[in-house]
Amino acid sequence: MRWRELLYLQKNDRMALLGVLATIILAMFIIFFGGSYFNHTDKLTKDSTRQQALASSAVRGGYIYADGTERKITLVPFDPNTADSTTLLGLGLAPWQVKAIYHYRAKGGVYRRPEDFSHLYGLTVKQYRMLQPYIRISSDYAPASTLYPSTAYNQGRYPSRSYEEKNTALVGAPHSTKLHEGQRLSLNDADTAALMRVPGIGIGYAHAIINYRNRLGGFYSPQQILDIGGVPETAVPYLFVNAGEVKKIKINHLTVNQLRRHPYINFYQARTIFDYRRLHGPLHDIRVLAHDPDFPPEELRRLAPYLDYE
């Protein structure tokens, strides 16, 4: 049989074969050239969507918060207890950090000192140092008892003492005059009138010191009065404390809410202590939390005298 006879096809067969070949050629064209076309189209679609997202993410004040874009930071004075989301976002905080602040405030949390804001989750040292000069804690969040004199000595936190016992530490000057250089006052025993004898301490600071003493459980160092904003450092040399005068808290028995009532324990620290006890059992030394970012060395040092591990 000749090759020409072997390859001879009917007209219908030739048309069918041509159709198959055309289909194969079209499929190869799509495979080699169509991929780049669709990729280009998909890129254009994604770019268009991203531009729309960027446009919709703009908020008042000219800030852009879409991922990958640079945000405009405006540093203004703010109170973390009352600042709204626009102000907090404008300070450079991430939306999830603003949400955490709102959640903390909704649970009753209060920032009593600028240092409390440093414990915001995810806040870096650089950010905190940038924001610290602008933090303003309103006096509205101070305990109301600071407005009026206490009618009971230390409100039961310390045993009642006679007038003579309270003033045995006063040396050499009439009770109505200011202390002179070299005279000192027992910080954990003094009432409002005695504290007002310290140079630089008026009735407002005297009430604030007594209230802070009650919340702490007593002072272990005269330097602690400087935790109260505005108290002059020059008052410190006129004060002294006796060892063992502080009232300790039972750290292994208190709840989160009870722990956070102490001025040196904020919400995040109280939760860390509670979680450690739940996972590892009772605490025997607060220094085991030194690796936790919520407990820098300075905070551990000042808190340690107030802890009872029994």
VENDA-V78346 format. One line per field, one symbol per residue. phi: phi as a letter, one per 40 degrees, with the letter a starting at -180 (. if undefined). A space follows every 10 residues. Layout:
phi = ???
//
This chain:
phi = .cccccccbc dccccccccc cccccccccc ccbcdccccc cccccccccc ccccccccbd ggcbbccgbc ccbbcbdabc cbcccccccc chccdccccc cccccccgcb ccbdcccccd dgcccccccc cdcbcbcccc ccdccccbcc cbcffgcbcc bcdcccbccc bgbdccbccb dgcbbcccbc ccccccccdg bbcccccccc ccccccghcb adccccccdg cccccdccba bccgccccbc ccbccdcccc ccdcbccccc cccccccccb gccbaccccc ccccbcdccc cccdccbbcc
//
